[in-house]
Amino acid sequence: MKGKELQKSETQAPAEVAATAAATYIPDVDVWEGEDAFAIVADMPGVDEKSVDIDLDRNVLTIRGQSALVSPAGYTCTYREYRTGNYERQFTLGTEIDRSGVTATARNGVLRLTLPKVKEAQPRKIPVQLT
């Protein structure tokens, strides 16, 4: 993944779509590389930890989440700019990722994934032997 750019694209529902139709958003992410792993941090506001779904099929990692409008008890919404919807984003993984070691945590609308590198892909120091 080093040296490759992530492409950003946005999906918005047309203005004439009924209010009940859920829009699909592409979450903003940060990708970090360490010596032994990559980290992906995805912002999915309004997504409950229980509604996050992560699939790894061959070399494609897909993250999904559903947000829902939660009204405070005893209140009725009279005006709303915040739109609920679904989040989805895919990443193509290279051969340097150890697929069996991928882990994820979610809290307060922030998803954090750790993608460990295979041992062969981790940097190492090669000692020079004197002959």
Secondary structure, 3 states (H helix, E strand, C coil): CCCCCCCCCCCCCCCCCCCCCCEEECCEEEEEECCCEEEEEEECCCECHHHCEEEEECCEEEEEEEECCCCCCCCCCCCCCCCCEEEEEEEECCCCECHHHCEEEEECCEEEEEEEECHHHCCCCCCCCCC
